[in-house]
Amino acid sequence: MLDAPPGRIGPLTVPTISVAAQIEFKQMYPVWMPERPRRPKDADDLVRLLTVPGRADPRTPRP
């Protein structure tokens, strides 16, 4: 999941999760763990992630 370029927090270099990986996680979580349905916050996050300008994944799945 940590396949995006490193990010920075002040002087620290930190691993980051790519937009594509975040989308996959947010979409698949209810499938992988059906006893834990998608939260409203996750659906909102998914909409935001799918509209990130210049994201590499051209698919437009629906939340």
N, C-alpha and C positions, 0 to 999 in steps of 0.2 A: 504493500500500500504506500510505502514511503518512497515513491518513485519520482516525485516532483523535485525540481531543484531546491537546494537548501534555502531556508528562510533565515531571517535575522531578527533577534530580539535584543536590542541594545548591542553589546559587544559579543553576544553568543550567536553561533551558527547552529541552527536547529533543523531537523528533518521535517519535511512537510508532506502532506497527503495530496496527491494530484486531484484536480477537479473530477476527472473521469473515475477515479477510485471512490471519491466521495459519492458521486452519482450512483455507482454500482452498489455501494453499501446501503445508501438510503433507499434504493429501489428494492434490493433483495432482502433486507432485514426481515420484513414480514414473511417472506418465503422461507428463509433459513430458520426463523424462530416464530412459527405461526401462533404460538401462545402469547406473543408480545406484538400486538398489532401496531401499525405505524402511528406514531403520535402526530398531532396537528403540527407541532414544531418541525418534525421531520418532513412532512409534506410541504410546508412553507420553505424549508431549506432546499428541498429538491427543486422547487420552482425557481428559486434564486440561482441554484447551481446550473440549471439548464439554460439560463439566460446570460451566463458569463460570456462577455465578448471575447471572441477569438479562441474559445475552448476547442481543443483538438477533436473531440468526438462530435461529428455532425448529426448523429441521431437525435431525434426529438421525442423521446418517450414521454408518456404522460404519467403524472404522479397518481 
